[in-house]
Amino acid sequence: MELRNNNWYDENGNSWNANLYFEELAEKLSKTLVDCTNCTNCKYCNNCHDCSICYNCHDCNYCNYCENSTDCNICKYCYNCNECNNCNECKNCKNCVGCTDCTDCNECNDCKNSNNCNECFDCRRCNNCNNCENCYYCIDRFDCFDCFDLFNRVI
């Protein structure tokens, strides 16, 4: 461990803020990272690069406040992501794909301004989602409840 600019660095460029982590703890957390480089304040990650505050990431790219991510890509304020892709302000995503302003997604797909989605499932380019629940092929919906498809909609 090397102390530079108030951060503890390991041999892979991963770092831990010295104000939050003692050298011993930084060393322990460093040993929990597998194939990770240039990550910040991470623990128990796998194959991460340039991530920050991770927790069980897997195949990351630009993660930020990760927690239990899996196949990340361009996540941002993650929490419980799963098979991520283009998430942004994630929270409790699951089978993500093109999320944007996520919140409580579940079986995501092509969401955009998501909110309280549930079984997004096979949404075709969802757009301004809001209080969805049993989504399927939504577009520009706000107070959804028992969503089905674009033509046979139950609200």
N, C-alpha and C positions, 0 to 999 in steps of 0.2 A: 504494500500500500504506500502510496506517495501522496503527500499533502501539497496541493497546488490551488491557488486562488480560493482558499477556504472550502475545498472539496477533496475527498479521499478518492484516489484513482487506482484501479487495479490494472493489471497488465494488458487488458483488452480495451482500455479507454472508458470503461464504465465508471461512473462516479456517484458519490454520496455526499450530500451537503454536510460539512463538518459541524455546523450548528445544530443539526438534527441527529447525526450519527457519530458515535465514538469510533475510533479506528478499529477496535475489536469487532464491533457490530458490522461495520462496513466489510471487514474481511469475511465474516460469516455469511453475509448476504451475497458477497461476490461468489462464494462457493455454490450458491443456489442457482446461479445463472449458467445456462448451458448454451454454448455457441452464440453468445450475445456480445455486441460491441457498441461502444458509445452510448450506453443507456444511462439514465439518471434516476437515482433513488429507487431502483428496481429490486425485486426479489422473486425467486422461484420462476423465472422466465426461461423460455426455450426458443432459440433462434431469433432473438430480437435484435434490432439495429436502430439506433437513434431514437429509442423510446424513452418515456419518462414516467415514473411512478407506476410501473407495471406490477403485475401480480401473477398470473399464470398465462402470460401471452404465449403464442405459439409461432406463427409465421408472420410476424409483424412487418410493417413498413413505416408509417408515420404516426404510430399510436401516441397518445398523450397521457391521460389520467386513467389508464387501463385498470382493470381488475381481473376478471376471469376470461379474457379474450381467447380466441382460438385461431381462426385463419384470418387474422386482421389484414388490412390493406391500407386504407387511408383514414383510420379512425381518428377521433379527436377527444372528446370528454367521456370516454368509455365508462362502463360500469360492469355489466354482466354480459357483454357481447358473446357471440358464439361463432357463427361461420361468417363473420364480417366481410365487407368488401369496400364500400365507399361511405361508411357511416360518418357522421359529423358530431352532433351534440348528443350522442348516445346516452342511454340510461340503462334500460333493462332489456336490450335487444336479444334476439335468439338466432334465427336462421337468416340473418341480414343479407342484403345484396346492394341496393342503391339508396339506402336511407339518407336523410339529410339532417333535419332538425328533430331527430328521434326523441322519444320519451319512454313509454312503456311498451314498445313493440313486442311481438312474439314470433310469429312465423313470417317475418318480413319478406319483401321482395323488391319492388321498384318504388318505394315510398319517396316522398320529397319533404314537405313540411309536416311530418308526422306529429302525433301527440299521444293519445292514449290507445293506440292500435291494439289489436288482440290477435286474431288469427289471420293476419294480412294475407297469408297463403300465397295465392298466385296473382296478386294485384298487378294489373298491367299499367305501369307508369302512374301509380298513384301520384297525386299532385298536392293539393292543399289539405291533406288529411287533418282530422281534429279529434273528435271523440269516437273513433271507430270501435267496432267490437268484433263481429264475425265477418270481416272483409273478404273480398274475392277479387273483383275486377273494378274497383273504384276509380273515379276521376273527379277531382274538385268537390269532394264531399266534406261536410263540416260536422253536423251532429248525427253521425251515423249510429246505428245500433245493430240490427241484424242484416248487415250488408250482404248481397249475393253477387250479382253481376250488373254490368252496365245497363242491360235491357230488362232484366227480371229482378228489380230491386225491391227489397223489403226494408223499410225504415221504421 
